[in-house]
Amino acid sequence: MATSVGSDLFTLGSLLLLGLLVLLLLRHFLPLRSNPAYILLPIFLAIFLPVSIILLLPIDLASSLRTEDEATRGVWLPGPVVLAAWRITYWLTFALTWFILPLLGEYIDSGYRTPKDRFVYSLRSNGRYQLIVLTCGVGGLIYVFLQNGFRGTSVKALVMATRLRRIQSQAPGVNEKLIGSINALENLESQLTQLRRRKNAISRDHQEWIEEISDGSHLPEARLVSSTPRESDAALPTVITDRYLAEFARQLNRARHKRLRFIDTWDCLLEDAVHTQAILDASTSKRLDFGNKAPHSPFFARLRILTPHTRYLLHYHILPNLRIFLCAILSLASICIVWSELVKYIAPQLSIIRFTIVSHTRDSDGKVHFAGQIMASLWMCYMITAALASFSEIKVWGNRALVKRNTYGESATWYAGQVAKLTVPLAYNFLTFLPPDVHRETTFYGFLGQLINLTPLGKGFDFFFPVFILVPVCATLFNLYGRVKGFWRFDIVDDEDEGDATAFNGGWREGRELIERELNGPSRLGLAQRTNAIPPPPPPATDRYRDAPPGNNNARPTPSSHNPPPPNRTTAEQQTSRLAAATAAAEEADENFFQGFAHR
């Protein structure tokens, strides 16, 4: 009798490795020490469960084989173990996406002081959304019962120059939003100063609450005590209530993380601009030196193993060609997935994914062996990686974003919930690439897949719905979004990466001036005390940032928080006021019914 001891050890080791990789991914976006376990554990599980199907689905394919030959069977587990793994994955994903993560996100974003008040606010905020979902679910359940009866189962130089121009075209938009976020935060913290000064009509509990809010302020203590109120600050209410302080704390937390988000974006943009210009200028001397790295840079970034000439060869020749090669390979993989999706019902013998997974030897009888398991893992790994990578690029409603080491807890729970929702659809859709006599023998199909095909609507849904992937693909290839935006004179999404020359009062030229002002002269942002600032580059690297030939040897001075305003201060103030007004409107707490539903 065949034993699965070797497969058990391999599966356990692979799961531990996947868990370590997910933990490193969490560490990249969230500070592990400052976030409590009740935030980290659900987010970890929400990411680990979709990633685990890279391993679980190929094991399920091999475990369904009725053979005693371990050499051809590959990595397999007993049927009850696979069934238990799918049940744990499904029900944990269900609980995380519909209950735990939505409640946890509102709990973090509530702004209240006590856990009880936070939990009550979270229940009240999610109650309306969950009621709508439950109503829709009951309607679908009634349809299933009417259809099937009441049964239990019914439920290079040119490329580098173009990249530099693209970076410069992004600078005005990022700079404008950074200024707006800083000013909005300063206005809120000025209101915080007024609250600290106010002694009348404030209870002792509220005073302690205000002091706790002040502990997270980025303003120095001297400014919190001695700063004068601004004319633009909103007047404080006569009586300070719990609801007002909770709303104020919520807005202040969002403003702090929004400031950190755009500071990180601006710093990355500056660093990319300096490095790209340095690579361009190194084409004459054949020597490349980025200067000394900051102390907070990663360990591998601070290593100086390569010589200036080998660094030039790496960044000017090897890495660009490697990116082009990987782009071609991944584009080919995407084309294969789309093609397999289109022909899996019309002409399944032409499916590329099916051809690379299912064995075609005479004695294999169209089954999946160890080589097919490896190919299935590679295909699933690419699909899940592409899905995870897209979450850092897509524009979402509600000012959510992933920020390196400073992601807001509510944003982290929302992104984790969206990732967890991909577990079952990805697994089922991937199985439909394979022949029916293969995927219908799997434990996953017996547990969940057959329930999807329970009704005529479910049978047709898997056929026509994935074809809709061609809509965004064709729209992107033929620039449909840009044509619609130009015809109707409005933006479909707030695309910061558009690179339009008329988008931000001068396009890349204005962006080049802003970058040069930040690198080579006094900055109007006053970011000298920011913790994520890029290190000042050495004179050679700074001198090379220009479009003209070498000749300017100005080094970059340290930015100061008391710099004189630029000549076009009036325009900047107008832009800042417009952005602050839009931000205040977008983050309005009293949402109407449809806004609240879209937010959830």
ABEGO torsion letter per residue (X at the ends): XBBAAAAAAAAAAAAAAAAAAAAAAAAAABBAAABBAAAAAAAAAAAAAAAAAAAAAAAAAAAABBBABAAAAEBBBBAAAAAAAAAAAAAAAAAAAAAAAAAAAAAAAAGBABAAAAAAAAAAAAAAAAAAAAAAAAAAAAAAAAAAEBBAAAXXAAAAAAAAAAAAAAAAAAAAAAAAAAAAAAAAAAAAAAAAABABGBBAAAAAAAAAAAAABABBAAAAAABBBBAABBBBBABBBAAAAAAAAAAAAAAAAAAAAAAAAAAAAAAAAAAAAAAAAAAAAGBBBAEBBBAABBAAAABBABBAAAAAAAAAAAAAAAAAAAAAAAAAAAAAAAAAAAAAAABAAABAAAAAABBABAAAGGBBBAAAAAAAAAAAAAAAAAAAAAAAABBBBGGBBBBBGABBAAAAAAAAAAAAAAAAAAAAAAAAABBAAAAAABAAAAAAAAAAAABAAAAAAAAAAAAAAAAAAAAAAAGAAAAAAAAAGBBABBBAAAGBAAABGGEAAAAAAAAAAAAABBBAAGAAABAABBBBBBAAAAAABBABBBGBABBBBBBBABBBBBAAAAAAAAAAAAAAAAAAAAABABBBAAAAAAAX
